[in-house]
Amino acid sequence: MKVNIILFVADQLSATQFYERVLATRPTLHVPGMTEFSLSPDTVLGLMPSAGICRLLGPRLRDPEEAHGIPRAEVYLSVPDPEAFFQRALANGADALSPLSLRDWGDEVAYCADLDGHVLAFAKLKAEPS
């Protein structure tokens, strides 16, 4: 199974530049209306302008821009050096939510909000029992 996580963004170019710097990788797709970053062989992070999803939602559902800055999801990334990812995010305009700390579930995690208010978690997963 391949998983695509798509975030609705106000400005595709700004969001692309932010994630390019934070993830320290180039997008695998960057066309008007969609940017994609391969996070693993089976996981893709997509960035879609809010206007694009509004065409799909139609008049029944609310425009995501009306909820700008109101987190409704979290992108939890297992990375080798969560502090480095967290600091790159902050240096590129993210808002710090919580510094790197050991959490109750055993992971070390730092939290921030990206340029559109999406919550990002950079985690070092707890060691699996042997």
N, CA, C and O atoms as a Tinker XYZ file with bonds, in Angstrom:
   520  protein
     1  N      0.844000   -1.172000    0.000000    73     2
     2  CA     0.000000    0.000000    0.000000    64     1     3
     3  C      0.891000    1.237000    0.000000    63     2     4     5
     4  O      1.844000    1.337000    0.773000    81     3
     5  N      0.567000    2.157000   -0.866000    73     3     6
     6  CA     1.275000    3.437000   -0.903000    64     5     7
     7  C      0.401000    4.474000   -0.224000    63     6     8     9
     8  O     -0.814000    4.493000   -0.421000    81     7
     9  N      1.013000    5.333000    0.575000    73     7    10
    10  CA     0.278000    6.352000    1.314000    64     9    11
    11  C      0.692000    7.730000    0.813000    63    10    12    13
    12  O      1.878000    8.057000    0.775000    81    11
    13  N     -0.298000    8.535000    0.427000    73    11    14
    14  CA    -0.070000    9.927000    0.060000    64    13    15
    15  C     -0.758000   10.794000    1.102000    63    14    16    17
    16  O     -1.969000   10.696000    1.298000    81    15
    17  N      0.006000   11.636000    1.766000    73    15    18
    18  CA    -0.512000   12.603000    2.723000    64    17    19
    19  C     -0.475000   13.941000    2.003000    63    18    20    21
    20  O      0.587000   14.378000    1.561000    81    19
    21  N     -1.628000   14.596000    1.880000    73    19    22
    22  CA    -1.677000   15.858000    1.143000    64    21    23
    23  C     -2.105000   16.972000    2.083000    63    22    24    25
    24  O     -3.160000   16.908000    2.713000    81    23
    25  N     -1.258000   17.999000    2.163000    73    23    26
    26  CA    -1.557000   19.174000    2.967000    64    25    27
    27  C     -2.059000   20.274000    2.045000    63    26    28    29
    28  O     -1.492000   20.506000    0.978000    81    27
    29  N     -3.123000   20.949000    2.460000    73    27    30
    30  CA    -3.638000   22.086000    1.710000    64    29    31
    31  C     -2.873000   23.326000    2.166000    63    30    32    33
    32  O     -2.796000   23.609000    3.361000    81    31
    33  N     -2.313000   24.059000    1.214000    73    31    34
    34  CA    -1.441000   25.191000    1.528000    64    33    35
    35  C     -1.929000   26.462000    0.853000    63    34    36    37
    36  O     -2.551000   26.414000   -0.209000    81    35
    37  N     -1.644000   27.586000    1.470000    73    35    38
    38  CA    -2.036000   28.883000    0.916000    64    37    39
    39  C     -1.172000   29.252000   -0.289000    63    38    40    41
    40  O     -1.670000   29.817000   -1.262000    81    39
    41  N      0.120000   28.932000   -0.224000    73    39    42
    42  CA     1.056000   29.314000   -1.277000    64    41    43
    43  C      1.948000   28.111000   -1.584000    63    42    44    45
    44  O      2.824000   27.763000   -0.792000    81    43
    45  N      1.721000   27.486000   -2.726000    73    43    46
    46  CA     2.447000   26.265000   -3.079000    64    45    47
    47  C      3.952000   26.482000   -3.143000    63    46    48    49
    48  O      4.716000   25.644000   -2.664000    81    47
    49  N      4.387000   27.586000   -3.723000    73    47    50
    50  CA     5.822000   27.832000   -3.849000    64    49    51
    51  C      6.481000   28.015000   -2.485000    63    50    52    53
    52  O      7.532000   27.429000   -2.223000    81    51
    53  N      5.877000   28.819000   -1.617000    73    51    54
    54  CA     6.445000   29.023000   -0.270000    64    53    55
    55  C      6.475000   27.725000    0.513000    63    54    56    57
    56  O      7.462000   27.421000    1.183000    81    55
    57  N      5.393000   26.955000    0.432000    73    55    58
    58  CA     5.341000   25.679000    1.146000    64    57    59
    59  C      6.381000   24.708000    0.597000    63    58    60    61
    60  O      7.021000   23.980000    1.356000    81    59
    61  N      6.546000   24.702000   -0.733000    73    59    62
    62  CA     7.555000   23.826000   -1.350000    64    61    63
    63  C      8.951000   24.191000   -0.861000    63    62    64    65
    64  O      9.730000   23.313000   -0.488000    81    63
    65  N      9.265000   25.471000   -0.861000    73    63    66
    66  CA    10.584000   25.905000   -0.401000    64    65    67
    67  C     10.793000   25.552000    1.066000    63    66    68    69
    68  O     11.880000   25.116000    1.444000    81    67
    69  N      9.774000   25.730000    1.896000    73    67    70
    70  CA     9.852000   25.381000    3.320000    64    69    71
    71  C     10.179000   23.892000    3.481000    63    70    72    73
    72  O     11.139000   23.542000    4.167000    81    71
    73  N      9.390000   23.020000    2.856000    73    71    74
    74  CA     9.599000   21.576000    3.027000    64    73    75
    75  C     10.888000   21.101000    2.375000    63    74    76    77
    76  O     11.510000   20.156000    2.860000    81    75
    77  N     11.296000   21.731000    1.297000    73    75    78
    78  CA    12.565000   21.383000    0.660000    64    77    79
    79  C     13.720000   21.627000    1.643000    63    78    80    81
    80  O     14.631000   20.806000    1.751000    81    79
    81  N     13.677000   22.736000    2.341000    73    79    82
    82  CA    14.739000   23.079000    3.304000    64    81    83
    83  C     14.655000   22.222000    4.562000    63    82    84    85
    84  O     15.675000   21.751000    5.065000    81    83
    85  N     13.454000   22.023000    5.063000    73    83    86
    86  CA    13.290000   21.260000    6.303000    64    85    87
    87  C     13.629000   19.788000    6.094000    63    86    88    89
    88  O     14.338000   19.190000    6.903000    81    87
    89  N     13.127000   19.210000    5.018000    73    87    90
    90  CA    13.376000   17.790000    4.760000    64    89    91
    91  C     14.738000   17.540000    4.113000    63    90    92    93
    92  O     15.179000   16.396000    4.001000    81    91
    93  N     15.404000   18.625000    3.685000    73    91    94
    94  CA    16.721000   18.530000    3.037000    64    93    95
    95  C     16.677000   17.597000    1.830000    63    94    96    97
    96  O     17.559000   16.764000    1.623000    81    95
    97  N     15.614000   17.768000    1.039000    73    95    98
    98  CA    15.460000   16.976000   -0.179000    64    97    99
    99  C     14.638000   17.770000   -1.188000    63    98   100   101
   100  O     13.908000   18.692000   -0.824000    81    99
   101  N     14.764000   17.405000   -2.441000    73    99   102
   102  CA    14.019000   18.075000   -3.507000    64   101   103
   103  C     12.707000   17.329000   -3.745000    63   102   104   105
   104  O     12.617000   16.130000   -3.484000    81   103
   105  N     11.707000   18.028000   -4.234000    73   103   106
   106  CA    10.458000   17.340000   -4.547000    64   105   107
   107  C     10.641000   16.361000   -5.709000    63   106   108   109
   108  O     11.465000   16.569000   -6.600000    81   107
   109  N      9.855000   15.299000   -5.672000    73   107   110
   110  CA     9.871000   14.330000   -6.768000    64   109   111
   111  C      8.884000   14.728000   -7.853000    63   110   112   113
   112  O      8.956000   14.231000   -8.977000    81   111
   113  N      7.960000   15.625000   -7.515000    73   111   114
   114  CA     7.007000   16.178000   -8.473000    64   113   115
   115  C      6.752000   17.621000   -8.069000    63   114   116   117
   116  O      6.524000   17.915000   -6.896000    81   115
   117  N      6.792000   18.518000   -9.049000    73   115   118
   118  CA     6.479000   19.923000   -8.760000    64   117   119
   119  C      5.862000   20.518000  -10.018000    63   118   120   121
   120  O      6.562000   20.946000  -10.935000    81   119
   121  N      4.531000   20.535000  -10.036000    73   119   122
   122  CA     3.774000   21.085000  -11.153000    64   121   123
   123  C      2.708000   22.011000  -10.574000    63   122   124   125
   124  O      2.394000   21.920000   -9.388000    81   123
   125  N      2.152000   22.894000  -11.387000    73   123   126
   126  CA     1.086000   23.743000  -10.863000    64   125   127
   127  C     -0.034000   22.884000  -10.261000    63   126   128   129
   128  O     -0.603000   22.028000  -10.939000    81   127
   129  N     -0.334000   23.121000   -9.005000    73   127   130
   130  CA    -1.400000   22.393000   -8.331000    64   129   131
   131  C     -0.954000   21.247000   -7.455000    63   130   132   133
   132  O     -1.761000   20.739000   -6.677000    81   131
   133  N      0.319000   20.804000   -7.541000    73   131   134
   134  CA     0.767000   19.703000   -6.674000    64   133   135
   135  C      2.283000   19.628000   -6.630000    63   134   136   137
   136  O      2.967000   19.671000   -7.653000    81   135
   137  N      2.779000   19.514000   -5.406000    73   135   138
   138  CA     4.186000   19.215000   -5.175000    64   137   139
   139  C      4.225000   17.973000   -4.312000    63   138   140   141
   140  O      3.415000   17.828000   -3.396000    81   139
   141  N      5.168000   17.065000   -4.594000    73   139   142
   142  CA     5.288000   15.840000   -3.807000    64   141   143
   143  C      6.728000   15.612000   -3.372000    63   142   144   145
   144  O      7.677000   15.864000   -4.115000    81   143
   145  N      6.857000   15.129000   -2.146000    73   143   146
   146  CA     8.145000   14.711000   -1.588000    64   145   147
   147  C      8.028000   13.242000   -1.206000    63   146   148   149
   148  O      7.102000   12.863000   -0.489000    81   147
   149  N      8.948000   12.418000   -1.674000    73   147   150
   150  CA     8.967000   11.014000   -1.276000    64   149   151
   151  C      9.614000   10.910000    0.098000    63   150   152   153
   152  O     10.788000   11.234000    0.271000    81   151
   153  N      8.834000   10.454000    1.072000    73   151   154
   154  CA     9.359000   10.297000    2.428000    64   153   155
   155  C      9.923000    8.902000    2.642000    63   154   156   157
   156  O     10.811000    8.705000    3.472000    81   155
   157  N      9.411000    7.944000    1.900000    73   155   158
   158  CA     9.900000    6.561000    1.908000    64   157   159
   159  C      9.392000    5.935000    0.617000    63   158   160   161
   160  O      8.640000    6.577000   -0.116000    81   159
   161  N      9.778000    4.709000    0.322000    73   159   162
   162  CA     9.290000    4.109000   -0.928000    64   161   163
   163  C      7.758000    4.053000   -1.016000    63   162   164   165
   164  O      7.206000    4.034000   -2.116000    81   163
   165  N      7.079000    4.026000    0.118000    73   163   166
   166  CA     5.626000    3.891000    0.116000    64   165   167
   167  C      4.878000    5.093000    0.679000    63   166   168   169
   168  O      3.664000    5.027000    0.867000    81   167
   169  N      5.587000    6.200000    0.953000    73   167   170
   170  CA     4.933000    7.356000    1.572000    64   169   171
   171  C      5.344000    8.641000    0.865000    63   170   172   173
   172  O      6.527000    8.911000    0.659000    81   171
   173  N      4.330000    9.427000    0.498000    73   171   174
   174  CA     4.544000   10.689000   -0.197000    64   173   175
   175  C      3.846000   11.799000    0.581000    63   174   176   177
   176  O      2.713000   11.637000    1.033000    81   175
   177  N      4.536000   12.927000    0.731000    73   175   178
   178  CA     3.934000   14.125000    1.299000    64   177   179
   179  C      3.635000   15.069000    0.146000    63   178   180   181
   180  O      4.541000   15.490000   -0.572000    81   179
   181  N      2.355000   15.401000   -0.030000    73   179   182
   182  CA     1.947000   16.285000   -1.110000    64   181   183
   183  C      1.529000   17.644000   -0.587000    63   182   184   185
   184  O      1.034000   17.766000    0.533000    81   183
   185  N      1.730000   18.656000   -1.401000    73   183   186
   186  CA     1.314000   20.023000   -1.094000    64   185   187
   187  C      0.387000   20.489000   -2.204000    63   186   188   189
   188  O      0.791000   20.566000   -3.364000    81   187
   189  N     -0.860000   20.800000   -1.852000    73   187   190
   190  CA    -1.842000   21.234000   -2.835000    64   189   191
   191  C     -2.388000   22.598000   -2.440000    63   190   192   193
   192  O     -2.787000   22.789000   -1.291000    81   191
   193  N     -2.415000   23.548000   -3.369000    73   191   194
   194  CA    -3.016000   24.837000   -3.049000    64   193   195
   195  C     -4.476000   24.657000   -2.610000    63   194   196   197
   196  O     -5.217000   23.860000   -3.184000    81   195
   197  N     -4.862000   25.399000   -1.601000    73   195   198
   198  CA    -6.229000   25.308000   -1.072000    64   197   199
   199  C     -7.268000   25.499000   -2.170000    63   198   200   201
   200  O     -8.316000   24.853000   -2.148000    81   199
   201  N     -6.993000   26.371000   -3.120000    73   199   202
   202  CA    -7.947000   26.620000   -4.201000    64   201   203
   203  C     -8.237000   25.342000   -4.981000    63   202   204   205
   204  O     -9.355000   25.150000   -5.458000    81   203
   205  N     -7.250000   24.475000   -5.114000    73   203   206
   206  CA    -7.438000   23.222000   -5.848000    64   205   207
   207  C     -8.423000   22.305000   -5.162000    63   206   208   209
   208  O     -9.254000   21.687000   -5.827000    81   207
   209  N     -8.350000   22.204000   -3.863000    73   207   210
   210  CA    -9.268000   21.314000   -3.156000    64   209   211
   211  C    -10.666000   21.917000   -3.118000    63   210   212   213
   212  O    -11.651000   21.179000   -3.067000    81   211
   213  N    -10.772000   23.229000   -3.143000    73   211   214
   214  CA   -12.094000   23.874000   -3.120000    64   213   215
   215  C    -12.931000   23.465000   -4.324000    63   214   216   217
   216  O    -14.149000   23.325000   -4.209000    81   215
   217  N    -12.295000   23.270000   -5.482000    73   215   218
   218  CA   -13.033000   22.821000   -6.666000    64   217   219
   219  C    -13.631000   21.438000   -6.421000    63   218   220   221
   220  O    -14.740000   21.152000   -6.874000    81   219
   221  N    -12.909000   20.586000   -5.712000    73   219   222
   222  CA   -13.399000   19.243000   -5.404000    64   221   223
   223  C    -14.484000   19.286000   -4.323000    63   222   224   225
   224  O    -15.480000   18.569000   -4.416000    81   223
   225  N    -14.294000   20.112000   -3.315000    73   223   226
   226  CA   -15.237000   20.170000   -2.196000    64   225   227
   227  C    -16.593000   20.727000   -2.604000    63   226   228   229
   228  O    -17.627000   20.303000   -2.086000    81   227
   229  N    -16.585000   21.674000   -3.530000    73   227   230
   230  CA   -17.834000   22.299000   -3.948000    64   229   231
   231  C    -18.435000   23.126000   -2.823000    63   230   232   233
   232  O    -17.756000   23.409000   -1.836000    81   231
   233  N    -19.691000   23.517000   -2.955000    73   231   234
   234  CA   -20.300000   24.420000   -1.968000    64   233   235
   235  C    -20.686000   23.744000   -0.651000    63   234   236   237
   236  O    -20.952000   24.435000    0.332000    81   235
   237  N    -20.723000   22.413000   -0.610000    73   235   238
   238  CA   -21.154000   21.708000    0.595000    64   237   239
   239  C    -20.168000   21.807000    1.751000    63   238   240   241
   240  O    -20.565000   21.946000    2.908000    81   239
   241  N    -18.888000   21.736000    1.430000    73   239   242
   242  CA   -17.874000   21.696000    2.480000    64   241   243
   243  C    -17.128000   23.017000    2.540000    63   242   244   245
   244  O    -17.082000   23.762000    1.561000    81   243
   245  N    -16.556000   23.294000    3.677000    73   243   246
   246  CA   -15.911000   24.584000    3.918000    64   245   247
   247  C    -14.550000   24.686000    3.235000    63   246   248   249
   248  O    -13.851000   23.689000    3.053000    81   247
   249  N    -14.199000   25.889000    2.870000    73   247   250
   250  CA   -12.897000   26.220000    2.312000    64   249   251
   251  C    -11.851000   26.039000    3.415000    63   250   252   253
   252  O    -12.020000   26.591000    4.502000    81   251
   253  N    -10.765000   25.277000    3.167000    73   251   254
   254  CA    -9.739000   25.092000    4.187000    64   253   255
   255  C     -9.118000   26.405000    4.670000    63   254   256   257
   256  O     -8.627000   26.481000    5.797000    81   255
   257  N     -9.138000   27.434000    3.824000    73   255   258
   258  CA    -8.566000   28.723000    4.234000    64   257   259
   259  C     -9.345000   29.347000    5.395000    63   258   260   261
   260  O     -8.797000   30.157000    6.144000    81   259
   261  N    -10.619000   28.974000    5.546000    73   259   262
   262  CA   -11.404000   29.483000    6.675000    64   261   263
   263  C    -10.891000   28.939000    8.006000    63   262   264   265
   264  O    -11.151000   29.518000    9.061000    81   263
   265  N    -10.164000   27.831000    7.952000    73   263   266
   266  CA    -9.609000   27.221000    9.164000    64   265   267
   267  C     -8.104000   27.447000    9.255000    63   266   268   269
   268  O     -7.422000   26.759000   10.015000    81   267
   269  N     -7.579000   28.403000    8.491000    73   267   270
   270  CA    -6.131000   28.656000    8.470000    64   269   271
   271  C     -5.592000   28.782000    9.893000    63   270   272   273
   272  O     -6.107000   29.558000   10.697000    81   271
   273  N     -4.561000   28.019000   10.188000    73   271   274
   274  CA    -3.917000   28.088000   11.495000    64   273   275
   275  C     -4.618000   27.277000   12.566000    63   274   276   277
   276  O     -4.184000   27.275000   13.717000    81   275
   277  N     -5.701000   26.583000   12.211000    73   275   278
   278  CA    -6.382000   25.732000   13.184000    64   277   279
   279  C     -5.995000   24.291000   12.858000    63   278   280   281
   280  O     -6.524000   23.714000   11.908000    81   279
   281  N     -5.082000   23.703000   13.631000    73   279   282
   282  CA    -4.612000   22.353000   13.314000    64   281   283
   283  C     -5.747000   21.329000   13.388000    63   282   284   285
   284  O     -6.547000   21.333000   14.323000    81   283
   285  N     -5.795000   20.463000   12.390000    73   283   286
   286  CA    -6.787000   19.400000   12.371000    64   285   287
   287  C     -6.109000   18.058000   12.128000    63   286   288   289
   288  O     -6.778000   17.028000   12.045000    81   287
   289  N     -4.789000   18.067000   12.013000    73   287   290
   290  CA    -4.028000   16.850000   11.783000    64   289   291
   291  C     -2.578000   17.112000   12.176000    63   290   292   293
   292  O     -2.184000   18.245000   12.452000    81   291
   293  N     -1.809000   16.053000   12.195000    73   291   294
   294  CA    -0.393000   16.143000   12.551000    64   293   295
   295  C      0.390000   15.243000   11.604000    63   294   296   297
   296  O     -0.042000   14.132000   11.298000    81   295
   297  N      1.540000   15.721000   11.141000    73   295   298
   298  CA     2.449000   14.901000   10.348000    64   297   299
   299  C      3.576000   14.495000   11.297000    63   298   300   301
   300  O      4.369000   15.332000   11.727000    81   299
   301  N      3.637000   13.205000   11.615000    73   299   302
   302  CA     4.590000   12.664000   12.590000    64   301   303
   303  C      5.680000   11.952000   11.803000    63   302   304   305
   304  O      5.446000   10.888000   11.231000    81   303
   305  N      6.871000   12.543000   11.775000    73   303   306
   306  CA     7.968000   12.026000   10.967000    64   305   307
   307  C      9.040000   11.404000   11.846000    63   306   308   309
   308  O      9.574000   12.061000   12.740000    81   307
   309  N      9.350000   10.159000   11.598000    73   307   310
   310  CA    10.455000    9.488000   12.260000    64   309   311
   311  C     11.722000    9.837000   11.487000    63   310   312   313
   312  O     11.860000    9.474000   10.319000    81   311
   313  N     12.646000   10.542000   12.138000    73   311   314
   314  CA    13.854000   11.018000   11.473000    64   313   315
   315  C     15.074000   10.690000   12.331000    63   314   316   317
   316  O     14.945000   10.494000   13.540000    81   315
   317  N     16.265000   10.629000   11.714000    73   315   318
   318  CA    17.459000   10.247000   12.475000    64   317   319
   319  C     17.905000   11.304000   13.484000    63   318   320   321
   320  O     18.485000   10.960000   14.514000    81   319
   321  N     17.645000   12.580000   13.207000    73   319   322
   322  CA    18.079000   13.666000   14.091000    64   321   323
   323  C     16.949000   14.678000   14.227000    63   322   324   325
   324  O     16.949000   15.699000   13.538000    81   323
   325  N     15.979000   14.408000   15.113000    73   323   326
   326  CA    14.815000   15.285000   15.214000    64   325   327
   327  C     15.165000   16.736000   15.537000    63   326   328   329
   328  O     14.494000   17.650000   15.058000    81   327
   329  N     16.184000   16.957000   16.326000    73   327   330
   330  CA    16.563000   18.333000   16.681000    64   329   331
   331  C     17.012000   19.112000   15.446000    63   330   332   333
   332  O     16.682000   20.289000   15.303000    81   331
   333  N     17.757000   18.467000   14.556000    73   331   334
   334  CA    18.209000   19.136000   13.337000    64   333   335
   335  C     17.021000   19.504000   12.441000    63   334   336   337
   336  O     16.972000   20.608000   11.898000    81   335
   337  N     16.077000   18.593000   12.290000    73   335   338
   338  CA    14.885000   18.879000   11.489000    64   337   339
   339  C     14.079000   20.009000   12.123000    63   338   340   341
   340  O     13.617000   20.912000   11.426000    81   339
   341  N     13.913000   19.960000   13.428000    73   339   342
   342  CA    13.172000   20.983000   14.173000    64   341   343
   343  C     13.821000   22.355000   13.982000    63   342   344   345
   344  O     13.130000   23.338000   13.712000    81   343
   345  N     15.137000   22.421000   14.120000    73   343   346
   346  CA    15.846000   23.696000   13.976000    64   345   347
   347  C     15.757000   24.227000   12.542000    63   346   348   349
   348  O     15.629000   25.434000   12.335000    81   347
   349  N     15.825000   23.323000   11.546000    73   347   350
   350  CA    15.665000   23.770000   10.149000    64   349   351
   351  C     14.260000   24.328000    9.931000    63   350   352   353
   352  O     14.083000   25.322000    9.228000    81   351
   353  N     13.275000   23.691000   10.531000    73   351   354
   354  CA    11.899000   24.184000   10.397000    64   353   355
   355  C     11.783000   25.581000   11.005000    63   354   356   357
   356  O     11.211000   26.479000   10.387000    81   355
   357  N     12.317000   25.768000   12.201000    73   355   358
   358  CA    12.249000   27.079000   12.860000    64   357   359
   359  C     12.991000   28.137000   12.055000    63   358   360   361
   360  O     12.515000   29.264000   11.920000    81   359
   361  N     14.155000   27.778000   11.519000    73   359   362
   362  CA    14.946000   28.731000   10.731000    64   361   363
   363  C     14.237000   29.143000    9.436000    63   362   364   365
   364  O     14.568000   30.166000    8.836000    81   363
   365  N     13.258000   28.333000    9.016000    73   363   366
   366  CA    12.545000   28.619000    7.778000    64   365   367
   367  C     11.111000   29.089000    8.006000    63   366   368   369
   368  O     10.278000   29.034000    7.101000    81   367
   369  N     10.834000   29.551000    9.226000    73   367   370
   370  CA     9.559000   30.210000    9.482000    64   369   371
   371  C      8.531000   29.438000   10.275000    63   370   372   373
   372  O      7.441000   29.956000   10.516000    81   371
   373  N      8.830000   28.216000   10.694000    73   371   374
   374  CA     7.877000   27.459000   11.509000    64   373   375
   375  C      7.784000   28.061000   12.903000    63   374   376   377
   376  O      8.714000   28.716000   13.372000    81   375
   377  N      6.665000   27.836000   13.552000    73   375   378
   378  CA     6.475000   28.269000   14.941000    64   377   379
   379  C      6.735000   27.088000   15.863000    63   378   380   381
   380  O      6.168000   26.011000   15.676000    81   379
   381  N      7.591000   27.289000   16.856000    73   379   382
   382  CA     7.877000   26.235000   17.824000    64   381   383
   383  C      6.637000   25.985000   18.678000    63   382   384   385
   384  O      6.000000   26.925000   19.153000    81   383
   385  N      6.303000   24.721000   18.867000    73   383   386
   386  CA     5.205000   24.348000   19.744000    64   385   387
   387  C      5.723000   23.676000   21.009000    63   386   388   389
   388  O      5.230000   23.941000   22.105000    81   387
   389  N      6.726000   22.797000   20.854000    73   387   390
   390  CA     7.290000   22.095000   22.000000    64   389   391
   391  C      8.683000   21.600000   21.628000    63   390   392   393
   392  O      8.856000   20.994000   20.571000    81   391
   393  N      9.678000   21.847000   22.479000    73   391   394
   394  CA    11.042000   21.413000   22.156000    64   393   395
   395  C     11.174000   19.891000   22.212000    63   394   396   397
   396  O     10.290000   19.185000   22.697000    81   395
   397  N     12.289000   19.421000   21.707000    73   395   398
   398  CA    12.578000   17.991000   21.728000    64   397   399
   399  C     12.567000   17.500000   23.167000    63   398   400   401
   400  O     13.323000   17.978000   24.013000    81   399
   401  N     11.700000   16.542000   23.421000    73   399   402
   402  CA    11.543000   15.995000   24.766000    64   401   403
   403  C     11.164000   14.531000   24.675000    63   402   404   405
   404  O     10.588000   14.080000   23.685000    81   403
   405  N     11.495000   13.801000   25.721000    73   403   406
   406  CA    11.064000   12.414000   25.843000    64   405   407
   407  C      9.580000   12.419000   26.199000    63   406   408   409
   408  O      9.181000   13.044000   27.182000    81   407
   409  N      8.773000   11.736000   25.418000    73   407   410
   410  CA     7.320000   11.719000   25.623000    64   409   411
   411  C      6.904000   10.458000   26.376000    63   410   412   413
   412  O      7.658000    9.488000   26.453000    81   411
   413  N      5.713000   10.487000   26.920000    73   411   414
   414  CA     5.198000    9.370000   27.720000    64   413   415
   415  C      5.231000    8.036000   26.980000    63   414   416   417
   416  O      5.399000    6.990000   27.606000    81   415
   417  N      5.071000    8.060000   25.655000    73   415   418
   418  CA     5.029000    6.830000   24.865000    64   417   419
   419  C      6.418000    6.335000   24.486000    63   418   420   421
   420  O      6.548000    5.313000   23.812000    81   419
   421  N      7.469000    7.059000   24.919000    73   419   422
   422  CA     8.837000    6.591000   24.730000    64   421   423
   423  C      9.619000    7.230000   23.599000    63   422   424   425
   424  O     10.835000    7.051000   23.529000    81   423
   425  N      8.970000    7.968000   22.713000    73   423   426
   426  CA     9.677000    8.642000   21.626000    64   425   427
   427  C     10.197000    9.994000   22.108000    63   426   428   429
   428  O      9.609000   10.620000   22.990000    81   427
   429  N     11.311000   10.435000   21.517000    73   427   430
   430  CA    11.778000   11.808000   21.700000    64   429   431
   431  C     11.202000   12.595000   20.532000    63   430   432   433
   432  O     11.430000   12.238000   19.376000    81   431
   433  N     10.447000   13.678000   20.823000    73   431   434
   434  CA     9.724000   14.379000   19.775000    64   433   435
   435  C      9.795000   15.888000   19.989000    63   434   436   437
   436  O      9.700000   16.374000   21.116000    81   435
   437  N      9.964000   16.625000   18.883000    73   435   438
   438  CA     9.861000   18.088000   18.871000    64   437   439
   439  C      8.696000   18.441000   17.965000    63   438   440   441
   440  O      8.504000   17.820000   16.920000    81   439
   441  N      7.908000   19.451000   18.369000    73   439   442
   442  CA     6.722000   19.861000   17.620000    64   441   443
   443  C      6.836000   21.312000   17.166000    63   442   444   445
   444  O      7.333000   22.174000   17.891000    81   443
   445  N      6.357000   21.560000   15.936000    73   443   446
   446  CA     6.258000   22.921000   15.421000    64   445   447
   447  C      5.050000   23.004000   14.490000    63   446   448   449
   448  O      4.436000   21.991000   14.155000    81   447
   449  N      4.720000   24.233000   14.078000    73   447   450
   450  CA     3.657000   24.448000   13.100000    64   449   451
   451  C      4.289000   25.030000   11.850000    63   450   452   453
   452  O      5.075000   25.973000   11.930000    81   451
   453  N      3.950000   24.471000   10.689000    73   451   454
   454  CA     4.518000   24.967000    9.432000    64   453   455
   455  C      3.883000   26.301000    9.045000    63   454   456   457
   456  O      3.124000   26.876000    9.825000    81   455
   457  N      4.186000   26.787000    7.865000    73   455   458
   458  CA     3.722000   28.102000    7.417000    64   457   459
   459  C      2.204000   28.208000    7.337000    63   458   460   461
   460  O      1.655000   29.307000    7.412000    81   459
   461  N      1.521000   27.069000    7.186000    73   459   462
   462  CA     0.062000   27.057000    7.091000    64   461   463
   463  C     -0.603000   26.603000    8.387000    63   462   464   465
   464  O     -1.824000   26.450000    8.436000    81   463
   465  N      0.191000   26.387000    9.439000    73   463   466
   466  CA    -0.371000   25.972000   10.717000    64   465   467
   467  C     -0.508000   24.474000   10.886000    63   466   468   469
   468  O     -1.076000   24.025000   11.883000    81   467
   469  N      0.000000   23.670000    9.934000    73   467   470
   470  CA    -0.023000   22.215000   10.100000    64   469   471
   471  C      0.986000   21.826000   11.177000    63   470   472   473
   472  O      2.102000   22.345000   11.202000    81   471
   473  N      0.604000   20.933000   12.048000    73   471   474
   474  CA     1.498000   20.484000   13.113000    64   473   475
   475  C      2.468000   19.448000   12.551000    63   474   476   477
   476  O      2.059000   18.463000   11.937000    81   475
   477  N      3.762000   19.688000   12.773000    73   475   478
   478  CA     4.814000   18.757000   12.379000    64   477   479
   479  C      5.478000   18.227000   13.634000    63   478   480   481
   480  O      5.801000   18.985000   14.548000    81   479
   481  N      5.677000   16.921000   13.670000    73   479   482
   482  CA     6.390000   16.288000   14.765000    64   481   483
   483  C      7.618000   15.609000   14.171000    63   482   484   485
   484  O      7.517000   14.853000   13.205000    81   483
   485  N      8.767000   15.884000   14.755000    73   483   486
   486  CA    10.018000   15.240000   14.344000    64   485   487
   487  C     10.418000   14.318000   15.482000    63   486   488   489
   488  O     10.703000   14.775000   16.589000    81   487
   489  N     10.437000   13.017000   15.209000    73   487   490
   490  CA    10.573000   12.045000   16.282000    64   489   491
   491  C     11.731000   11.087000   16.076000    63   490   492   493
   492  O     12.053000   10.681000   14.959000    81   491
   493  N     12.337000   10.745000   17.192000    73   491   494
   494  CA    13.259000    9.616000   17.245000    64   493   495
   495  C     12.492000    8.546000   18.003000    63   494   496   497
   496  O     12.184000    8.708000   19.183000    81   495
   497  N     12.183000    7.442000   17.312000    73   495   498
   498  CA    11.351000    6.415000   17.895000    64   497   499
   499  C     12.082000    5.667000   18.995000    63   498   500   501
   500  O     13.298000    5.485000   18.947000    81   499
   501  N     11.312000    5.235000   19.990000    73   499   502
   502  CA    11.916000    4.468000   21.076000    64   501   503
   503  C     12.489000    3.189000   20.514000    63   502   504   505
   504  O     12.008000    2.665000   19.509000    81   503
   505  N     13.504000    2.700000   21.159000    73   503   506
   506  CA    14.136000    1.464000   20.705000    64   505   507
   507  C     13.156000    0.317000   20.896000    63   506   508   509
   508  O     12.487000    0.205000   21.923000    81   507
   509  N     13.092000   -0.522000   19.885000    73   507   510
   510  CA    12.228000   -1.700000   19.983000    64   509   511
   511  C     12.845000   -2.707000   20.940000    63   510   512   513
   512  O     14.061000   -2.900000   20.938000    81   511
   513  N     12.013000   -3.354000   21.765000    73   511   514
   514  CA    12.570000   -4.366000   22.670000    64   513   515
   515  C     13.155000   -5.528000   21.883000    63   514   516   517
   516  O     12.626000   -5.913000   20.840000    81   515
   517  N     14.243000   -6.081000   22.385000    73   515   518
   518  CA    14.876000   -7.186000   21.655000    64   517   519
   519  C     14.365000   -8.525000   22.097000    63   518   520
   520  O     14.800000   -9.554000   21.578000    81   519
